Amino acid sequence: MENFNLILPQNYIAEEILIGSIFIHPYILNEIISLIKIEYFFLEKHKIIYTYLISTYKRKSIYFYDILSELSKDKILYKIGGTNKIVDLMKQSQIFNSSFIFMNNYIKELIVLIQYNYIRRLMIQYGYNIIKLAYIPKKCHHNIYNKASLYLNNTKSKLPENKTDLINNTVKDFILNIKNNVNERNNNKNSHNFYSSGFKKLDLIISGLIKGDLIIIAGRPSTGKTSLAISIIYNLIIKLSDTKICLFSLEMSKEQILCKLLSAMSSVPLKNIISKDLNQAEWNNIIQMCYKILEKQIYIYNEINISVDYISYTSQLLNDKDSHIDLIIIDYLQLIQTSHSYKNNRSQELGYITRKLKILAQYIKTPIIVLSQLNRNIEYRSNKKPILSDLKESGCIDLSNYISLTNKLQFQISLFYLFSCYKILKQFYYNNKYIKTYIFCDYLFMIKISVDRNILITYNHMLISKKDWSQQLLSLKNSNILVYKNIKNHIKYYKPLKSIKFFKYKKSYDLYIPINYYYLNNQTILHNSIEQDADIIIMMYHKSEIDKNMKEKIIEIIVCKNRNGPIGETQLKFLYDTTLFREDNLEYMK
C-alpha cells in the first residue's frame, strides 16, 4: 500500500546515450529507426529530438548543423535545453566510440533497455485502463475480456523480436521455414494454410477456405445456405482426422442442426430422422455416424440475441495452442447483436460486426463463414440473380454537400432525392423519393474531379468507373469516373479523378437505402458501399421454381468477390431428402 508513488519504469541515461550516438554516427539510424519509435522515449525532450532526427533522415540530410537549424527555425531548440543539451548528449556517448564491434553491441543493449521500459509503462497504462473498465457497472464481461485481450496483444506486437540480426540469419530462417513446411505437407496433408470446402470446382475459384479469411455466403430464403454450411462441415469431418468446428446457430436449435448433419452423413432422409420413423438398417447407420461425430470436436451455440463480443470471446477460449479451431460458422449475420448503439442504423451496426469478425478471423487464424440474407427488394426485380449490391449497407457524405437532380436544380442533402439504378432517370425527375438520414461524425476525404468540383465523402462510398463500381479509397489517381453533364437529357461522360486527400473529422449524413440506389453529388454518380470486410462473398441462386416432386435441384454458386483470385460461378446439386450438397460432375461455368 505504500508504493503508490513509484516512478514509472524508464532509463533516461540509455535514451541520452542512444541519441548522442546517432549524432556522432548518423548511419546507425538506418538500423535503429525500425526498432525504436518516438513513443518509446520517456522524456519529452528526447521525443522531440528523435522526431527531428527521423525527419532529417528521411530527407537524407542528417547532420549536426541540419538538426540544429531545424530545431532553431521551429523555435524548439530552447525547449530541449539549447545547444548545450545536444553537446551533452554527444559527450555521454563518447565512451562507446573506441571500437565499432563493441559499439554495435552496446547499441543493441541500449535498444533493449528502451524497449523494455516502454513496454512496462505500456502495461501499467493498459492495466489501469482494464481496472477502469471493470468498474463500469453496465459493461459486459465479454466486452471487458476482449478489450483486455486487445491491450495485451497490442503490447506483444509493439516489440518485434530479433530485428537486429544480420540479413544472413533471416535468409537462413526463411529457407529452413520453407523446407520444414514442405516436409510437414509431405507428412501431414492438414498442415496447409487452407482447408478444402469439399467441392473441387468451388475450391478452384476461392483457393479453399483460407485461414484468416472472412467468407460470406448469401442468398434468398430457402436457397439452402444452412445446408451448404452443414455440407462443408460434413466434408471436413470426412477429410480431417482431428476436426474442431464451432457453429453459432442463431436460428436453428442444436437438435435441428444435429438431425441435418446426421442425415447428410448417413444418407437417411431427414424427415425420417425428425419423425423417428427408422428401420433397423437406418438406425444402425445413424448410431455409427453418432460415434464418428463423438470422435470430433464440434461445438454448437444456439443462444438467442447472441452478440459479436460473445462470439469473439467464445472463439478465443476454444482456440488454444493444443487444439486449433479449423472452422467457425455463424448462422446468420442479421441476427447478431452488438452492445454499441447506432440509433436505429442497422447498416452501420452490421458493418461494425463484420469488421469485428474479420479481426477475429485474422487473430485466431481460422476461416469464418457467415451466412447472410439478401435484400428483400430482390423479389421485385425481373432478373432475380443476386449481385454484390444486394447486400445491405449504407454510405455517408459530408453535411455541406449538395445533391443534384438536374443541371438546373439543387437540393440540400438533408432531402436526399435519389435515383434508382434499375429505373429510368426521367421518372425520378418527376417522382422523387425521400430517404431517411442519420447524422454522426466520421473521417472525410476530399475527391477532386476538376478545379471547381470537389466531393467530401467517407471511405466506404463507391464511385462508378469504366469497369465497375469501385471504392473511393481504392480508386487510383487519374482513374476515370462517370459524371453527368446534363441529367435530363441523359448526357454523361468519364472524367479523370485528380486526387484523393484526407479532409477532416466532421459531421456526416448516413443514408439508409432499401434498394440499389445511386444519386448525384456535384454531378458525380455515387453509390452505397457493400460489405467491404469480407474476403470472399458467395451468392446462392436457383433459377427455376421448386418442384416438390423432384428429389434434387441445381443451385448456382456465384463467387462475386474474391481477394484470393478470380471471381466465377459453379453449380452444386442439392438433395432434398438429406439436404446435402454435391457436385456430381456438374459442368463448371466460367
N, C-alpha and C positions, 0 to 999 in steps of 0.2 A: 504493500500500500504506500510505501514511502518513495517509490520510483516513478511517480507520475511526471517529474520534471526532467526525465532523462533526455539527453541531447540526441537528435536524430543521427543515425549512422552516416558517417561521412569521413573523408580523408582529404582535406584541403591541400595538404602538402603534396600528395600524389598528383592532384589536379595542377598545382603550380609547376611541378617538375615536368609533367607531360606537355603543358602549353609552352613552357620555356624551351623544351627540346624541339618543338615544332618551329619556333622562331629561329633556332640555330640550324636545324636540319629540316627545311621545308618539305623535302621529298618524302619524309616518313608519313606525312599526312595522307598520302595515297593509300597507305595500308590502314591508317587509323580511322579514316572517315566512315568506313562501313561498319566499324566496331563500336565507335563512341558517338552517340547522338548528343545534341545540345542539352537535352533534359537530363543527361547523366551527371552533369556537374552540379555540385551542391551550392556553391557561391554564385550569386547573380553576376558579379563582375567577370567570373570565369566563363559563364554562359555567353556574355556579351562578346568577350574576346574571341571565343571559339566560333561564334556566329560569323564574325568578320573574317576569321581565318578561312572558313569554308567559302564565304562569299568571294574572297580574293583568289582562292584556289580554283574555283570554277571559272574565273576569268584568266587563269594561268598567269597571275602576277603576284604570287605570294612572296613578297619581300618585306623586310622590316619597315622600310620607309613607306611602302604602299599601305601597310596596315595602319601606321601612324597617321598617314594622310587621310585615310577613310574615317578613322575614329575622330580626328580633329574636324574634318569637314562636317560630320554629322553631330558635332558638339557632344560627343560621348566620351572623349578621352579623359576629361576631368572626373567623370563619374566612376571610372575604374581605377583612379589613382594617378593619372598622368603618365608621363614618360618614365618616371622613376619606377612605377609598378611593372612596366614591360621589362626594364633593365633588371629589376629584382628577380623576375621570373626566369630570365636567361641565366642569371647567376646561380639560381637554385639547381639548374640542370647541368652545370658545368662538370659536376662530378662524374657524369656518365659519358664524357667525351673522349676518354682515354682509348677505348677500343670499340670498333664497330660491332664486333660479335657480342661483347658484353652489353653494349648499348641496346642492341636488338632484344636481348633477353630482359633487360630492365624495362624496356617499353612494354613488352608483353605483360610483365608483372604489374606495371602501373595500370594498364588497361583492365586487368583482372580486378585490381583493388577498386577502381572507379565503378566498374560494372557491379561488383559485389555489394558495394554500399548503396548504389542506386536501386538495386533490386530489393534490398532490405527496406529502404524508405518506401518503395512502391507497395510492398506487402503490408507495411504499417498503415499506409493510407487506405488500401483496399480493405484491410481488416477493420478499420474504423468505419468505412462505408457499409460493410456487412453488418456490423453491430447496429448502425442506424437503421438498416433495412429490417432487422429483427425486431426493432421497437415499433414498427408501423403496424397497428392492430389489424388492418384490413388486408395486409399483404399476404397473398397465398404462399404457402411454404414451398410449393413447386417453383414459384417465381423467384423466391429468395435463393433456393438451391441453384437454379440456372444462372442467376446473377453472380453468385459466389463462385460458381464454376468458371464463368466467363472471366472474372477477375484473376483467378488462379492461372487459367490458360493464357491470359494476356501477359501475366508476369513471366510465364515459362517461355513465351515466344519472343520476349524482349531481347534476350541474350542468346544469339546463335553460338553454338559450340564449335570449337576447333577452326575458327575462321582465320587464325594466324598461321595455320600450317602452309607449307610450300605447296605450289600447284602440283608438284610431282606426287605428293601424297594424295591429293584429290583425284588425280588421274588413276592412281593405283586402286583407290577405293571404288572408283567408278567402274573400272574393269572387273574387279572382284565381285562387285554387286551384280553386274550383268551375268557373269559366269555362274554365280550362286543361283540367280533367278532361272537361268537356263536349266541348271541341274534340278532345281525344285520342280520346274514344269515337266521335266522328263520323268521325275519320280512321283509327282503328285499333280494330277490334272486340275485340281481345285485351287492351285496357287496363282491362277491368273488374276488380273485386276478387274475381271468382269465375270458374270455368270450368264450361262445360256438361258434364254427365256423358254427353251424347248421348241421353239418354232424357227426352223433354219432360215426361211426366207425373211422373216422379220429381223432375225439377228444379222443378216447380210446388210440390212439398211442401218440399223441402230448400233451395230457392233456389240450386241449383247447388253446385259444390264450392268453398266459400268459402276464401280464403287464410287460413291460420292455424287452420283447423278440424281437429280430430281426429275421423275418421269410422271407426266400427267396423262391419264387415259380418260378421254371424254367421249360422250355420246348421248343421244336422245334416250328417253326412258325405254326400258325393255330391249336394249340392244345387246345386253349381256356383259356389262362392264364388270360386275362382281364375279360372274362365271369365268371371264378371261383371267381375272386375278387369281382365282382358285385353280384354274388350269395351269398357271405359271407356278403356283405353289406345288401342285401335283408333279410337274416336270422336275422341279428342284428336288423334291423328295426322292424321285426315282433316280436322278442323276448323282446327287451328292450323298456320300456315305454318312456324313455327320452334318445335319442341317439344323440351323437355328433361324426361325422365321417368326416375326412379330406382326400380327394383324390387328389393327384398330378398326373394329366394325361399329360404326355409329348408327347403322340402320338395321342390321340383322343380328339375331341372337347367336350365342355360341352354338346352340343346338342346330340352328339352321345352317350355319357355316360347316359344322361337322357333317351333317347329312349330305351337303353338296360335295364335300371333299371325299367322303366315303363312296358316294355314287360314282364320282369320277375315277377313283382308284379301283373299285370293284366291278364296274360296268353294270351294276344293279340299278334299275330305273329308280330315279329319285322319288317318285310317287309311292313306290313300294316300301322304301325306307321310311318315309314320313308316315304312311298309313300302317306300318309294321306288318304288311302283308307279304311275308317272305317264305319261300320254300327252304328246304334243308340245305340245298346247294348254295343258294344265295346267302343264307345265314352263315354257313361255314366260310364263305368268301369274305363276308364283312368282318368276321372275327379275325381272319388273317390280316386284313387291312388295318384293323384296330391295333394289332400287335406292332405293325410296321410304323404306325403313327406314334405309338408309345416309345419307339426307339429314337424318334426325333425330338427336337425341342421346338415345339410350336406353341406360341403364346397368343391368346385371343383376348382382347379387351373390348367389351361392348357396353361400356357405361354411357349413359345419355349425357348430353351437354359437356362432352369432353373438351378440354382446352388444349391449345397448341403447346402451352407450357407443360401440361401434364404429359403430352406425347413426348416432348423433348426430355423431360425428367425421367420418364419410364424407360425410354430407349437408351439413355446413357447408363442407367443402372443395369440393364440387361446386357449391354455391350461391355464386356470385360476382356482382358488380355487372353484368358484361358479359353474363352468361348465367344468368338466374334459373331455378331448378327449378320446373317447372309442377306436378308431382305426384310424391308419394312413395307407394309401395305396399309393404306388408310382409305376407308370407305365411308363417307366420301367428303370432299373438300368443303362443300357448302354447309355441312353440319358441324364443322369445327368452330369452337368458340374461342374468344380471346378476352383477356382481362382489360384490354385497352378500350377506351371509349372513342368512337369515331362519329358520334352524333348522327346515328342512323345511316351512315355512309358505309354500306356493306362492301362496296368495291375496294375502298381503302383497307378495310379490315381483312379481306381476302388477300390483298397484296402483302400486308404485314405477315399473314400466316404463311404464305408461300416463301417469303424471304427467310422466315424462321426455319422452315423445313429444309430449305436449301442449305442454310448454315449447318443444320443438324446433320444432313447427309455428308457434307464435306468433313465435318468434325469427327464423326464415327466411321467414316469411310465405308458407307453402306448405301446401296441403291434404295431410294424411297419411291414407291409407286403410289400416286394419289389419284383416286377416281374422282371424276368431276362431272356435274351436269352441264349441259349446254343451255344457252339462252333459249327460252321457250318460244321466242319470236321466230325461230327457225321453222315452226309449224306453219307460218303464214307465207313462207316463200314457195314459189312453184318448184324450184330446184332445192330439194332438202338435203343435198350433200353438204356436210358441215365444212366450214372453213375456219381459219385461225381466229378471225374476229368474232366468232360465235361464243368465245369465252368472254364472260363479262369482266369489264374493268373500266375505269374512268380516267380522265386526264385533267390537267389543270393548266390554266393560263393566267397571266397577270391581271390584276384587278383593273388596271388602267387601260387595257386593250379594248379595241372595238371590233365588233363582228359585222361584216358587210353582207347584205342581201343582194345588192346590185352595186354598180359603179356610181349610182346616184344617191343611194340610201345608206345610212349608217345608224345602228342602234347600239346603245351601251351594252356592255357584256352581260349585265345582270338580266337582260331579256333572253339571251341565248336563242336566237332564232336559228334553227339548224336545218340542214338539208340531208335527206336520206339518200344513201348510195344507190338503192335499187329503184328509186322513183325519179321521174323527170324533174329536173331543177325548176322548170317553169311552173309546175304545180305548186311547189313550195314557195314560189314568189308570191302567190296569192293565198296560200294556205299555210301560214307559218305556225310552228308549234313551240310552245314554251316548255322548257325543261328546267326542273327544279335544280338549284345550285346550293353549294355549301362554301363557306369562307373559312380559310385556315392559312397558316404560314408555311412556306416551303422555299427551297432554293430555286431561284430563277436563272435561266440562261437567255442571253440575247442572241437571236439569229438575225444576221444581217443579209438581206437579199439584194438591196440596192442602196444608193446614197440616202434616199428618203423613205426607205421601207425596212423597218425592224419589227421583230416579234419577240415578246417576252413570254416564255413558256417553261414548264418544268421538264425534268429529264425524261419522263415517261410518255411524252407526247410523240406522235408519229407524223411524218410528212410524206407525201406521195412523190416518189421519184419515177424515173423512166421504167424501172424494173418493177417496183412494188412499194407498198407502204414500208417505210424504214424509220427506225427510232432516231430521234433528233440527235442524241449524243453520239450515235454511231455513224451519223452522216459525215462524210468527209468534206473538207473544204473544196469548193468549186464543183461539187456534185450538183446535178440538175434536179430541181423540184418543180412541181406543177403549180402554176399560178393562173388566175383568171384576169383577163383584160376587160372582158365585158360578159358578165354572168347571164344577163338577159338574152343576149344573142349567142351564148354558149361559146365565146371565143376564149381559148386557153392556149398557153404556151409554157415551155420549160425554161426556167431561168437559173443560172448558176448561183449556188449558195456561197456567199462571200466569206463568212466567218461565223464561228460559234464561240461566245465568250461568257464566262460566269458574270452574272449581274449583281444580285444581292439576295439576301433572305428577306422575303417580303410577303404581304398578304396576297393570296391567290383564290381563285374560284375553282371549285371542283364540280364537274358535270356528272350527273348520273344518267347514262344513256341506255335506254331499254333495248334498243336495236342498233344495227350497224350504221350509225350516222357519221357524216363528216360535216364540217362547217368552214366558213371562210373567215380568216382574220388577216386584215390588211391585204386582201385579195390573194391570200395564200391558203391552200387547202390543208387543213389539219385533220388529224384522226385521233381517236381514243386508243390508248395503248392496250396490249394484251398481257397475258401472264408472262412477264419478262424473266422470271426467276427459273422457269423450267428449262432443263437441258434438252428434254425430248417431250414433244406433245403428240399423242396418238389419238386420232379420231376414229370412232367406230360407226359404220354406216351400212344399213340394209336397204337395198333398192326397192324390192317388191313388197307387197303386203304379206303378212304372216298367214300361211296356210296351216290350219290346225291338223289337217290330215297328213301333213308331211312330217317325216322323222328328223329332218335336218334342214338347215338353211345356210346360205353363204353370207358371211359378213365381210365387208371391205374394211381393211385396216389401213388407215391413211396416216402416214408419218408426215405431218405438215411443219414440224420444226425439229431440227436435229443438229445439235452443236458438235456431234461426233462424226458427221459425214453428210451424205446427201439425203434429201427427202425422197419419198417414194410411196408406193402402195403395194399391198399384197392382199391375199384372201385367206380366210380361215373358215373351216366348216364347223358349225355349231350343232351338236347333237341334242335334240330336245329331251330324250329320255334321261341322260346322265348330266346334262348341262355342261358338257365338256367340249373344249375347242380342239380341233385337229387340223393338220394341213392336208394330208391325203392326196399328194400330187396335184394340188391345185396350181393353175398356171400363174406364174409371177408377172405382175404388171409394173412396168417402169413408169 
